[in-house]
Amino acid sequence: MPRQQLPVLLQQLEAELRAAALWSTAPPAPDALSSTAPFCCDTLPLEQWLQFILIPRLSALLEGNLPLPTKVAILPMAEYVYAERAAQLSALLSAIREIDLCLNQN
């Protein structure tokens, strides 16, 4: 089930990032992408981690028919990062929640 749902959820995540004007037109520096901190929190804002790491990696796993992660918790980080804008970003948070639920049922 997650393999069928996830592509749609990733598209929804991209759409919500764009709608919230959080979609970047230029990628971050390569060294920012190589952070070992969770969510690259020391080098990237969360929206760039979603755009440049999460979406491409999950898409690559789907395309390669490789195992998907089964224990994810992106929503707590997003709720923390976007706490002051939770009402404005409710659709984005909902999209992230759906990805968490989809992968955790795997």
N, C-alpha and C positions, 0 to 999 in steps of 0.2 A: 504493500500500500504506500509506504513512504516514497518509493521510487516514482510512483505516478503523481503523487501530490507535490513533491519537492520542487520540480521545475516551475510549476505554477506559483508556488509560494516564493520562490526566488525572484520571479518576475514581479510579483506583488511588492516584495521588499524594495526592489529597484524603483518601481513606480512611486512608492511612498517616500523614498529618499529624494527622488526628483521633485515630487509635489511639495516637500518641506524645504526645498532649495538646499539640500544637504549633499547633492550629487556633485562630485568634483569633475571638472573637465580635463584636468591634468593629474597624472599619477604623482604620488609622493616620491621622494628620493629613494633609491634602492635600499640604502642602509636603514631607512625608517621601516621598511617592510621586513627586515631581517631580525627585528627585535624578538627576544625570547620571553618577554613579559606577556602575561595573559592579555589578550586583545590588543597587543602592541601598545598598551596604555601609556608606555613611557615615550613613544615616538609618534603615535597617530591619534587623532580624534576618533571616537568610536565609529562615526559614519564612514570614515576612510577605511577602517578595518573591515567594516561590513562590505564596502564596495570593492576594495582591492585585495582582500584576503578571503573572507567568508564566501562570497558569491562565486568567485573563480574556483576556489578549491572544491566547494560542493558540486559545482557544475562539472569539474574535471572528474570527480569521483563518479558522478552519474554517467558521463560520457564513456568512461573507461569500464563501466559496470563493476566498479570496485566497492568494497563494503563502506557503508555510510557510518558516521559516528552515531553511537547509541546513547551517550550520556552527555547532553549539552545543557547549558544554563546561560544563555545569552541574555535573556530577559532581565534577570536581576541587575546585570551590569548596565543595560540600557535604561532601566528605571532609575538607577543611581545617577547616571550621567545626565539624563534628560529630566531629572526630578523637577526642576524649575519650569520646564516647558511641557510637562506631561499632558496637560489638556490640549495644547496645540499639536502635540505629536502623538495623540492617541491612536491614530491609524497606523503610524509607524510602529509603535509599541505592540499593537495588535498583530501586525505582520510578523514581528520578531517572536511573539508568543506562539503563533501558529507554527513557525519553523521549529521552535523548541519542542512543542507537542508532537509534531510529525517525526522528528528524529528520535525522541525519547520513547516512542511506541515501537520503534524498529526492533 
